[in-house]
Amino acid sequence: MKIIIAGATGLVGRTMIQVLEEKNIPCQIIPLASKRSAGQTIQFKGKDVVIQELCKETIKKANADYALFALSASLSAKYAPYTSQYCTVIDNSSNFRQDPDIPLVVPEVNAIQAYADAPIIANPNCSTIQSVVALAEIYREFGLERVRYSTYQSVSGSGKQGVDDLNRGRLGEANQFYPEPIYNNVLPHIDDFTADGYTKEEHKMIQETRKILGDTRLKISATCVRVPIESSHGVDITFKTKKKASVDDIARVLELAPSVIFYSETAEYPTPLDSAGQDKVLVGRLRSDLAEDDRGFRMWVVADNIRKGAATNTVEILEKLLEYKSTKGL
C-alpha cells in the first residue's frame, strides 16, 4: 500500500509519518513538500525516504492508494481534488470541512461517515476533535441543548511560525507572526475576525461540532484564545443536557467513552503537559454549572493538538477505512 504524505516536512506531516510508524501500518510512504525541500530525506521505519516536490506530476506518478494531506487550505483546494482522481484523500485543512458532500470525521464519533466511498474525507479542527470526543457519548445518552466553548490553544496550532514567535518573545525579540506578542500574554484572536465579531476559528468549532454530531440546530458559542505554551490545547466546555442528569450520570458516561481518560477526583485534573505526546483526550473538573439548573455542567478537556487534534485523527480515519474494506473484501 502506497500513501502520499502531502506537506511531509511540517509539524503535522512529520507527525503523520511518526504515527504511521508507531501503529506499524504496512505501507510505503511518498513524502511530498515544497520545491525547496525536494531531494531531502525523511526517516520512515529505519530507512531514508526522499522527499519529492508537491506537484500534479508527482501525484499522478505516485500510483498511491491513499493520500494524507497536511497542507494549507489554499494548497489543499488546489491539489486535493486532483489527487482524489487517483486515490482517497484525507485532508487536514479547513477547506472542505463544511462541504455537504464531504464527510467530516472523528472515528470515535462518526466513523460510519467515512465508509461512503467519498473521494475526499475532511479532518476537523484540532479543538473540535477533542471537544466532540468528550461530548459525543453525553449527546447520545442525554442530548444537548446548548454548548459553550472557551479554548486555551497552544502556539503549535499555528505551526512552526507560532512556535517561532513564542521563542522570539523568550529571547526579548519582537513578534513577527502574531498581531501581538504571545510570550507572557494571551490573545483572544485565532484566525480572522468576521462581521459578527466572532473569529473564523470560533465559527469552525460551532459549525464542525454541529456537522459531526449531525445536529444543525444545536446552540453553540465559542471564544478561542491563543496561550503561550508550545503543545496541547485545553477547552473549558459548559453544556446543558436535554434530559435530566446528575454529575454522577455524566461521569459514568465519560468513564466509558472511547479515547477518553476521565479524572474523577475533584482535586486531580489533566494539564496540557499530561496530554502532550499521547493520543487520548483527557477530561477532568466535571461539575455542575451553578448558573444553570440540574441539567447544566462544566468540564475541562485537554489533548495534544498535533497528534489527536490532527495527525493521529487522520491516521485513525485511514485505519477505519482499511478495516471496513477488509471486512467487505475490498
C-alpha positions as CSV (number, residue, x, y, z in Angstrom):
1,M,0.0,0.0,0.0
2,K,1.3,3.4,-1.0
3,I,0.5,6.5,1.0
4,I,1.2,10.1,-0.1
5,I,2.1,12.5,2.7
6,A,1.5,15.9,1.3
7,G,3.2,18.6,3.5
8,A,5.6,16.0,4.9
9,T,8.1,18.5,6.4
10,G,5.6,20.4,8.5
11,L,4.7,19.7,12.2
12,V,1.6,17.7,11.3
13,G,3.1,16.0,8.2
14,R,6.1,14.7,10.2
15,T,3.8,13.6,13.0
16,M,1.6,11.7,10.5
17,I,4.7,9.8,9.4
18,Q,5.6,9.1,13.0
19,V,2.1,7.8,13.8
20,L,2.0,5.6,10.8
21,E,5.3,4.0,12.0
22,E,4.1,3.7,15.6
23,K,1.0,1.9,14.5
24,N,3.1,-0.3,12.2
25,I,0.7,0.2,9.3
26,P,2.2,-1.8,6.4
27,C,2.8,0.9,3.8
28,Q,5.3,2.7,1.6
29,I,5.2,6.5,2.0
30,I,5.6,9.1,-0.7
31,P,6.5,12.3,1.1
32,L,5.7,15.5,-0.8
33,A,6.7,19.0,0.1
34,S,7.8,22.3,-1.4
35,K,10.3,22.6,-4.1
36,R,13.0,23.8,-1.6
37,S,12.5,20.6,0.4
38,A,12.6,18.2,-2.6
39,G,15.7,16.0,-2.5
40,Q,16.0,16.0,1.3
41,T,15.2,12.8,3.1
42,I,12.9,11.8,5.9
43,Q,13.1,8.7,8.1
44,F,10.4,6.0,8.0
45,K,10.8,2.6,9.6
46,G,14.6,3.0,9.8
47,K,15.0,4.0,6.2
48,D,15.7,7.3,4.4
49,V,12.9,8.3,2.1
50,V,13.5,11.0,-0.5
51,I,11.1,14.0,-0.4
52,Q,9.6,14.9,-3.7
53,E,8.2,18.2,-4.9
54,L,4.4,18.6,-4.4
55,C,3.0,18.9,-8.0
56,K,0.5,17.2,-10.2
57,E,3.1,15.2,-12.0
58,T,4.5,13.6,-8.8
59,I,1.0,12.9,-7.5
60,K,0.0,11.1,-10.7
61,K,3.2,9.1,-10.9
62,A,2.9,8.1,-7.2
63,N,0.2,5.5,-8.0
64,A,-0.9,5.8,-4.4
65,D,-3.8,4.1,-2.6
66,Y,-4.3,6.9,-0.1
67,A,-3.1,10.5,0.4
68,L,-2.8,12.2,3.8
69,F,-2.8,16.0,3.4
70,A,-1.2,18.3,5.9
71,L,-1.3,21.5,3.8
72,S,-2.8,25.0,4.0
73,A,-6.4,25.4,2.9
74,S,-5.3,27.1,-0.4
75,L,-2.9,24.3,-1.3
76,S,-5.4,21.6,-0.4
77,A,-8.0,23.4,-2.5
78,K,-5.5,23.2,-5.4
79,Y,-4.3,19.6,-5.0
80,A,-6.8,17.5,-3.1
81,P,-9.5,17.4,-5.9
82,Y,-6.8,16.4,-8.4
83,T,-5.3,13.8,-6.1
84,S,-8.7,12.3,-5.4
85,Q,-8.9,11.3,-9.1
86,Y,-6.3,8.7,-8.3
87,C,-6.8,7.8,-4.6
88,T,-8.8,8.6,-1.4
89,V,-7.6,11.9,0.2
90,I,-7.9,12.5,4.0
91,D,-7.4,16.3,4.3
92,N,-6.4,18.1,7.4
93,S,-7.1,21.7,6.2
94,S,-10.2,23.7,6.8
95,N,-11.0,23.9,3.1
96,F,-13.5,21.0,2.7
97,R,-15.0,20.7,6.2
98,Q,-18.3,22.5,5.5
99,D,-18.8,21.0,2.1
100,P,-22.1,18.9,2.5
101,D,-20.8,16.3,0.1
102,I,-17.5,15.7,2.1
103,P,-17.6,13.7,5.3
104,L,-16.1,15.4,8.4
105,V,-14.9,12.5,10.6
106,V,-13.8,11.8,14.1
107,P,-13.5,8.0,14.2
108,E,-14.8,7.6,17.8
109,V,-17.9,9.6,17.0
110,N,-19.0,9.2,13.3
111,A,-16.6,6.7,11.6
112,I,-19.6,5.5,9.5
113,Q,-19.4,8.7,7.6
114,A,-16.0,7.6,6.2
115,Y,-17.5,4.5,4.6
116,A,-19.4,6.4,2.0
117,D,-16.7,5.9,-0.6
118,A,-16.1,9.7,-0.7
119,P,-13.0,10.8,-2.7
120,I,-12.1,13.3,0.0
121,I,-12.6,13.0,3.7
122,A,-12.1,16.0,5.9
123,N,-10.3,16.1,9.3
124,P,-11.8,18.5,11.8
125,N,-10.3,21.5,13.6
126,C,-8.0,20.4,16.4
127,S,-10.0,21.9,19.3
128,T,-13.2,20.5,17.7
129,I,-11.8,16.9,17.7
130,Q,-11.0,16.8,21.4
131,S,-14.3,18.5,22.3
132,V,-16.6,16.2,20.4
133,V,-14.7,13.1,21.6
134,A,-15.7,14.3,25.1
135,L,-19.2,15.3,24.3
136,A,-20.4,12.6,21.9
137,E,-21.4,9.9,24.4
138,I,-23.1,12.6,26.6
139,Y,-25.0,13.8,23.5
140,R,-26.1,10.2,22.6
141,E,-27.4,9.4,26.1
142,F,-28.8,12.7,27.4
143,G,-29.0,15.0,24.3
144,L,-27.5,18.5,24.3
145,E,-29.5,21.7,24.4
146,R,-26.5,24.1,24.2
147,V,-22.7,24.1,24.4
148,R,-20.2,26.9,25.2
149,Y,-16.5,26.6,24.4
150,S,-13.6,28.6,25.8
151,T,-10.4,27.4,24.4
152,Y,-6.7,27.7,25.5
153,Q,-4.8,26.8,22.4
154,S,-1.0,26.3,22.2
155,V,1.2,28.1,19.6
156,S,1.9,24.9,17.7
157,G,-1.7,25.1,16.5
158,S,-0.3,27.9,14.2
159,G,2.5,25.7,13.0
160,K,6.2,26.5,13.1
161,Q,5.5,30.2,12.7
162,G,3.7,30.2,16.0
163,V,6.4,28.3,17.9
164,D,9.0,30.7,16.4
165,D,7.1,33.7,17.6
166,L,6.9,32.3,21.2
167,N,10.7,31.7,21.1
168,R,11.3,35.2,19.8
169,G,9.5,36.6,22.8
170,R,11.5,34.4,25.2
171,L,14.6,36.0,23.7
172,G,13.2,39.5,24.0
173,E,12.7,39.9,20.3
174,A,9.6,41.4,18.6
175,N,6.8,39.3,17.3
176,Q,6.7,38.6,13.6
177,F,3.7,36.3,13.1
178,Y,1.0,37.1,15.7
179,P,-0.6,40.5,15.8
180,E,0.5,41.0,19.4
181,P,3.3,39.4,21.5
182,I,2.4,35.9,22.6
183,Y,5.2,35.5,25.2
184,N,3.8,36.2,28.7
185,N,0.5,37.0,27.0
186,V,-2.8,35.5,25.8
187,L,-4.5,36.5,22.5
188,P,-8.3,36.2,22.3
189,H,-7.9,36.1,18.5
190,I,-7.4,33.0,16.4
191,D,-7.8,33.4,12.6
192,D,-9.6,36.3,11.0
193,F,-12.5,38.2,12.6
194,T,-15.9,38.0,10.8
195,A,-18.7,40.5,10.5
196,D,-20.5,39.2,13.6
197,G,-17.5,39.8,15.9
198,Y,-16.5,36.1,16.1
199,T,-13.4,34.7,14.5
200,K,-13.2,32.1,11.8
201,E,-11.7,29.6,14.4
202,E,-14.8,30.1,16.6
203,H,-17.1,29.6,13.7
204,K,-15.2,26.4,12.8
205,M,-15.8,25.0,16.3
206,I,-19.5,25.8,16.1
207,Q,-20.2,24.6,12.6
208,E,-18.0,21.5,12.8
209,T,-19.5,20.3,16.1
210,R,-23.0,20.5,14.6
211,K,-21.9,18.6,11.5
212,I,-20.0,15.8,13.3
213,L,-22.9,15.3,15.8
214,G,-25.4,15.6,13.0
215,D,-27.4,18.3,14.8
216,T,-27.7,21.6,12.8
217,R,-29.9,23.1,15.5
218,L,-27.6,22.6,18.4
219,K,-26.9,26.0,20.1
220,I,-23.2,26.6,20.4
221,S,-21.0,29.6,21.2
222,A,-17.2,29.8,21.4
223,T,-14.3,32.0,22.4
224,C,-10.9,30.8,21.1
225,V,-7.7,32.1,22.8
226,R,-4.1,31.5,22.0
227,V,-1.9,30.9,25.0
228,P,2.0,30.9,25.4
229,I,2.6,27.2,25.6
230,E,4.1,25.1,22.8
231,S,1.9,22.0,22.8
232,S,-1.6,20.8,23.5
233,H,-4.9,22.6,23.7
234,G,-7.3,23.0,26.6
235,V,-11.1,23.6,26.3
236,D,-13.4,24.6,29.1
237,I,-16.8,23.2,28.0
238,T,-20.0,24.4,29.5
239,F,-23.1,22.4,28.4
240,K,-26.7,21.8,29.1
241,T,-28.4,18.4,28.5
242,K,-31.9,17.9,27.2
243,K,-32.6,15.1,29.6
244,K,-32.2,15.4,33.4
245,A,-28.8,14.1,34.5
246,S,-26.5,14.3,37.5
247,V,-22.8,14.8,37.8
248,D,-22.5,11.1,38.5
249,D,-24.5,10.3,35.4
250,I,-22.2,12.3,33.2
251,A,-19.1,10.8,35.0
252,R,-20.4,7.3,34.2
253,V,-20.7,8.1,30.6
254,L,-17.2,9.7,30.4
255,E,-15.6,6.8,32.2
256,L,-16.8,4.5,29.3
257,A,-16.3,6.9,26.4
258,P,-13.8,5.8,23.7
259,S,-10.4,7.5,23.8
260,V,-11.3,9.4,27.0
261,I,-9.2,9.3,30.2
262,F,-11.5,10.7,32.9
263,Y,-10.1,12.2,36.1
264,S,-12.9,11.5,38.6
265,E,-11.3,13.0,41.7
266,T,-12.1,16.7,42.3
267,A,-8.5,17.7,43.1
268,E,-7.0,15.8,40.2
269,Y,-7.1,17.3,36.8
270,P,-5.3,17.0,33.5
271,T,-3.0,19.6,32.1
272,P,-1.5,20.2,28.6
273,L,1.7,18.6,29.8
274,D,-0.2,15.5,30.7
275,S,-1.7,15.1,27.2
276,A,1.5,16.0,25.2
277,G,2.7,13.1,23.1
278,Q,-0.3,10.9,23.5
279,D,-3.5,10.2,21.6
280,K,-6.1,10.2,24.3
281,V,-8.5,13.0,25.3
282,L,-8.1,13.9,29.0
283,V,-11.2,15.1,30.8
284,G,-11.5,16.5,34.4
285,R,-13.0,19.1,36.6
286,L,-16.5,17.8,35.9
287,R,-19.0,19.7,38.0
288,S,-22.5,21.3,38.0
289,D,-22.8,24.7,36.3
290,L,-24.0,26.9,39.1
291,A,-25.6,29.3,36.6
292,E,-27.9,26.6,35.4
293,D,-30.4,24.1,36.8
294,D,-29.7,20.4,37.2
295,R,-29.1,20.0,33.5
296,G,-26.0,22.3,33.4
297,F,-22.4,21.1,33.6
298,R,-18.8,22.1,33.1
299,M,-15.7,20.1,32.3
300,W,-12.1,20.7,31.3
301,V,-10.7,18.9,28.3
302,V,-7.1,18.7,27.1
303,A,-5.4,16.9,24.2
304,D,-2.3,17.0,22.1
305,N,-3.3,19.2,19.2
306,I,-0.7,17.9,16.7
307,R,-1.4,14.3,17.5
308,K,-5.0,13.7,18.4
309,G,-6.0,17.1,17.1
310,A,-4.5,16.5,13.7
311,A,-2.1,13.7,12.7
312,T,-3.5,10.8,14.8
313,N,-7.1,11.5,13.9
314,T,-6.1,11.5,10.2
315,V,-4.3,8.1,10.6
316,E,-7.2,6.7,12.6
317,I,-9.6,7.6,9.8
318,L,-7.3,5.7,7.5
319,E,-7.3,2.7,9.9
320,K,-11.1,2.7,9.9
321,L,-11.2,2.7,6.1
322,L,-8.8,-0.2,5.9
323,E,-10.8,-2.2,8.5
324,Y,-14.0,-1.5,6.6
325,K,-12.6,-2.5,3.3
326,S,-11.1,-5.6,4.8
327,T,-14.5,-6.8,6.2
328,K,-16.1,-6.1,2.9
329,G,-13.4,-8.0,1.0
330,L,-12.5,-4.8,-1.0
